[in-house]
Amino acid sequence: MPWPELELKSWAHFQGEVIEKIIGVAQPLRRAYVFRGQPNSAWTLLPTFARHARRAGLCSNKALELEGLALRRFREHAHLAVDPDWLREINRLDWWTLMQHHGAPTRVLDWTHSPLVGLYFAVNDLGDSDGALWAFHRRSLNEKSEALHGALGKLMFETDIDKIFCDAAAPARVFGFDRARPTARMVAQQGTFTVSCQILADHMTAIEETIAPAEASEAGPGKLSSIYRMKYLIPSALKLEFSRRLQLFNVRADALFPGIDGLGRGIDELVRLSGDRTGPLTA
């Protein structure tokens, strides 16, 4: 069953559908849903490493070999840029999330607990493509993944973690997780992650196959339930307005990317988003 889609018509529509309906203003501290923004709505939820490996025509075994090489290379040199004490006793997932946030391709996919941060990544690229804000109910995904393949769910964060992720025949089950010791950038972005036991898995398809049956059974005959997942489409014509509004909420590069690089990105946004602002912003 394809992901349910909803095209956002305005900022007010975004507030009503996402901020109030999905999150719920009555429970601001509940973090049940996670969000991912992408500048092109045609893109699927395929991690960068899987995209490269598929393009190269690698099978799962060859992809695992390349992934292992990339991890070893990163481990060898990471201490030159990161406090060595911070790198002690971290597992494979920790390494992947660290690699991910420093530009290396991994099988991990970035999400955020904040719909505003997710929206930022959907609209920051002001190109002609429509953006997409993906959302799903993470706890339900994990519960249903464990119900379908309980052994993997129980072992996800235990001693057999390396064995789970090094199996070429592993099922394409996706789990959501937070990093035990987040970096400053992860904290700023309220970052969270999904990962699949199958190295080449498309997270969109895996999430869909896990929770769609439950949606169908709970919705009833002839109806579609979207309580577990939704894909919000942002027309390209609205990207500039949404980007400007996000600036007012301090959702901008210099806040999301701590450090001098974030400052540079913030100046870039200032220039790109200035333009002609004499007319009123539409709600």
C-alpha positions as CSV (number, residue, x, y, z in Angstrom):
1,M,0.0,0.0,0.0
2,P,1.7,3.3,-1.1
3,W,2.4,6.0,1.5
4,P,-0.6,8.3,1.9
5,E,0.1,11.7,0.5
6,L,-1.2,15.1,1.3
7,E,-0.3,18.3,-0.5
8,L,0.2,21.3,1.8
9,K,-1.6,24.4,0.5
10,S,-0.2,27.0,2.9
11,W,1.7,27.6,6.1
12,A,-1.6,27.5,8.0
13,H,-2.3,24.2,6.4
14,F,1.0,22.8,7.6
15,Q,0.3,24.0,11.1
16,G,-3.1,22.4,11.1
17,E,-2.2,19.1,9.5
18,V,1.2,18.5,11.1
19,I,1.7,20.6,14.2
20,E,-1.8,20.3,15.6
21,K,-3.2,17.1,14.1
22,I,-0.1,14.8,14.0
23,I,1.7,16.0,17.1
24,G,-1.1,17.5,19.1
25,V,-0.8,20.8,20.9
26,A,-2.1,19.2,24.1
27,Q,0.9,16.9,24.4
28,P,4.0,18.9,23.4
29,L,6.5,16.6,25.0
30,R,5.2,13.4,23.3
31,R,7.7,12.3,20.7
32,A,5.9,9.5,18.9
33,Y,6.3,10.7,15.3
34,V,9.6,11.3,13.5
35,F,10.1,13.4,10.4
36,R,12.4,13.6,7.4
37,G,12.5,16.3,4.8
38,Q,13.7,15.8,1.3
39,P,13.9,18.6,-1.4
40,N,12.5,16.3,-4.2
41,S,9.2,14.5,-3.6
42,A,10.1,11.9,-6.2
43,W,12.9,10.6,-4.1
44,T,12.4,7.4,-2.1
45,L,13.8,6.7,1.4
46,L,17.0,5.1,0.2
47,P,20.1,5.6,2.4
48,T,23.1,7.1,0.6
49,F,25.3,4.0,0.8
50,A,22.5,1.8,-0.6
51,R,22.0,4.3,-3.5
52,H,25.7,4.1,-4.3
53,A,25.9,0.4,-4.1
54,R,22.8,-0.1,-6.2
55,R,24.1,2.2,-8.9
56,A,27.4,0.2,-8.9
57,G,25.4,-3.0,-9.3
58,L,26.8,-4.5,-6.1
59,C,25.2,-7.6,-4.6
60,S,24.6,-7.7,-0.8
61,N,27.9,-9.6,-0.1
62,K,30.0,-7.1,-2.1
63,A,28.1,-4.2,-0.5
64,L,28.9,-5.5,2.9
65,E,32.6,-5.7,2.0
66,L,32.6,-2.1,0.8
67,E,30.7,-1.0,3.9
68,G,33.3,-2.7,6.1
69,L,36.1,-1.0,4.3
70,A,34.5,2.4,4.7
71,L,33.9,1.8,8.4
72,R,37.5,0.7,9.0
73,R,38.9,3.7,7.1
74,F,36.8,6.1,9.1
75,R,37.7,4.5,12.4
76,E,41.4,4.8,11.6
77,H,41.3,8.5,11.2
78,A,38.3,9.8,13.3
79,H,40.5,10.3,16.4
80,L,42.3,13.1,14.5
81,A,39.1,15.2,14.5
82,V,37.1,13.9,17.4
83,D,38.0,13.6,21.1
84,P,39.4,10.1,21.5
85,D,37.6,9.6,24.8
86,W,34.3,10.2,23.0
87,L,35.1,7.3,20.6
88,R,35.6,4.7,23.3
89,E,33.1,1.9,23.7
90,I,30.8,2.9,20.8
91,N,29.2,0.2,18.7
92,R,28.6,-0.1,14.9
93,L,25.4,2.0,15.0
94,D,27.2,4.8,16.9
95,W,30.0,4.8,14.2
96,W,27.5,4.9,11.4
97,T,25.6,7.8,12.8
98,L,28.9,9.7,13.4
99,M,29.9,9.0,9.8
100,Q,26.5,10.0,8.5
101,H,26.7,13.4,10.2
102,H,30.1,14.1,8.7
103,G,29.2,13.3,5.1
104,A,30.2,9.6,4.7
105,P,27.6,7.3,3.1
106,T,26.1,4.8,5.4
107,R,23.0,2.5,5.6
108,V,21.6,4.8,8.3
109,L,18.9,7.3,7.4
110,D,18.5,10.7,9.3
111,W,15.2,11.7,10.8
112,T,14.2,14.3,13.4
113,H,11.7,14.5,16.2
114,S,10.9,18.1,15.1
115,P,8.5,18.7,12.2
116,L,10.0,22.1,11.8
117,V,13.5,20.7,11.3
118,G,12.1,18.1,8.9
119,L,10.4,20.9,6.9
120,Y,13.6,22.9,6.8
121,F,15.4,20.1,4.9
122,A,12.4,19.8,2.5
123,V,12.3,23.4,1.5
124,N,15.9,24.7,2.0
125,D,16.7,23.8,-1.6
126,L,14.7,26.4,-3.6
127,G,14.8,24.4,-6.8
128,D,11.9,23.7,-9.1
129,S,11.1,20.3,-7.5
130,D,8.4,19.9,-5.0
131,G,9.6,18.9,-1.5
132,A,8.4,16.2,0.8
133,L,8.1,15.9,4.5
134,W,7.9,12.2,5.5
135,A,6.4,11.2,8.9
136,F,5.8,7.9,10.7
137,H,4.9,6.7,14.1
138,R,8.2,5.2,15.3
139,R,7.1,3.2,18.3
140,S,4.5,1.4,16.2
141,L,7.1,0.6,13.6
142,N,9.5,-0.9,16.1
143,E,6.7,-2.9,17.8
144,K,5.5,-4.3,14.6
145,S,9.0,-5.1,13.3
146,E,9.7,-7.0,16.5
147,A,6.4,-8.8,16.2
148,L,7.2,-9.9,12.6
149,H,10.8,-10.8,13.4
150,G,11.2,-10.7,17.1
151,A,14.8,-12.1,17.3
152,L,16.2,-9.1,15.4
153,G,14.3,-6.7,17.5
154,K,15.6,-8.2,20.7
155,L,19.2,-8.2,19.5
156,M,19.3,-4.8,17.9
157,F,21.3,-3.1,20.7
158,E,22.9,-6.1,22.4
159,T,26.1,-8.1,21.9
160,D,25.1,-9.6,18.5
161,I,24.7,-6.3,16.9
162,D,27.6,-6.9,14.5
163,K,26.3,-10.3,13.5
164,I,22.9,-8.8,12.6
165,F,24.2,-6.2,10.3
166,C,26.8,-8.4,8.5
167,D,24.3,-11.0,7.2
168,A,23.8,-10.7,3.4
169,A,20.5,-12.6,3.7
170,A,19.1,-10.5,6.5
171,P,15.5,-9.4,6.0
172,A,14.6,-5.8,5.1
173,R,13.3,-4.9,8.5
174,V,13.7,-1.3,9.6
175,F,14.0,0.0,13.1
176,G,14.1,3.5,14.6
177,F,16.6,4.5,17.2
178,D,18.2,7.4,19.0
179,R,21.9,7.7,19.6
180,A,22.9,7.1,23.3
181,R,25.5,9.9,23.1
182,P,24.4,12.4,20.5
183,T,26.7,15.0,19.0
184,A,26.1,18.7,19.3
185,R,24.6,18.7,15.7
186,M,22.3,15.8,16.5
187,V,21.0,17.6,19.6
188,A,20.5,20.8,17.6
189,Q,18.6,18.9,14.9
190,Q,16.7,16.7,17.4
191,G,18.1,13.9,15.4
192,T,17.0,10.3,15.3
193,F,17.6,7.5,12.9
194,T,16.3,4.4,11.0
195,V,18.5,1.4,10.0
196,S,17.8,-1.8,8.2
197,C,19.3,-5.2,8.8
198,Q,19.4,-5.5,5.0
199,I,22.2,-3.3,3.6
200,L,20.5,-2.5,0.3
201,A,17.0,-2.0,1.7
202,D,14.8,1.0,0.8
203,H,13.4,2.3,4.1
204,M,10.2,3.5,2.4
205,T,9.3,0.0,1.2
206,A,10.4,-1.7,4.4
207,I,8.4,0.7,6.6
208,E,5.4,0.3,4.2
209,E,5.5,-3.5,4.3
210,T,5.7,-3.5,8.1
211,I,2.9,-1.2,9.1
212,A,0.6,-1.1,6.1
213,P,-1.2,-4.4,7.1
214,A,-2.0,-2.9,10.5
215,E,-3.3,0.3,8.8
216,A,-5.6,-1.7,6.6
217,S,-7.0,-3.8,9.4
218,E,-7.6,-0.8,11.7
219,A,-9.1,1.4,8.9
220,G,-11.8,-1.1,7.9
221,P,-13.0,-2.1,4.4
222,G,-12.7,0.6,1.7
223,K,-11.0,3.1,4.0
224,L,-7.4,4.3,4.4
225,S,-5.8,4.9,7.8
226,S,-2.9,7.3,7.9
227,I,-2.3,7.1,11.7
228,Y,1.1,5.5,11.2
229,R,2.7,7.3,8.3
230,M,2.2,10.3,5.9
231,K,4.0,12.0,3.1
232,Y,3.4,15.8,3.0
233,L,4.1,17.4,-0.4
234,I,5.3,21.0,-0.5
235,P,4.9,22.6,-3.9
236,S,8.0,24.3,-5.1
237,A,6.2,27.6,-5.2
238,L,5.8,27.5,-1.4
239,K,9.4,26.7,-0.6
240,L,10.6,30.3,-0.3
241,E,7.8,31.4,2.0
242,F,8.2,28.3,4.2
243,S,12.0,28.9,4.4
244,R,11.4,32.5,5.4
245,R,8.9,31.5,8.1
246,L,11.2,28.9,9.5
247,Q,13.9,31.6,10.0
248,L,11.5,33.3,12.4
249,F,11.4,30.1,14.5
250,N,15.2,30.0,14.5
251,V,15.1,26.9,12.3
252,R,18.1,27.9,10.1
253,A,21.6,26.7,9.3
254,D,23.5,28.5,12.0
255,A,21.3,26.9,14.7
256,L,21.1,23.4,13.1
257,F,24.8,23.1,12.3
258,P,26.8,24.3,15.3
259,G,30.2,25.7,14.4
260,I,31.8,27.9,11.7
261,D,30.3,25.7,8.9
262,G,26.8,26.4,10.2
263,L,27.6,30.1,10.4
264,G,28.7,30.1,6.7
265,R,25.5,28.2,5.7
266,G,23.5,30.8,7.7
267,I,25.0,33.6,5.7
268,D,24.2,31.8,2.5
269,E,20.6,31.4,3.6
270,L,20.5,35.1,4.4
271,V,21.5,36.0,0.9
272,R,19.3,33.5,-0.8
273,L,16.2,34.3,1.1
274,S,16.4,38.1,1.1
275,G,15.2,39.0,-2.4
276,D,12.1,41.1,-2.8
277,R,10.3,41.1,0.5
278,T,8.1,44.1,0.1
279,G,4.9,42.1,-0.3
280,P,3.1,40.4,2.6
281,L,3.6,36.7,3.4
282,T,0.5,34.7,2.7
283,A,-0.9,32.5,5.5
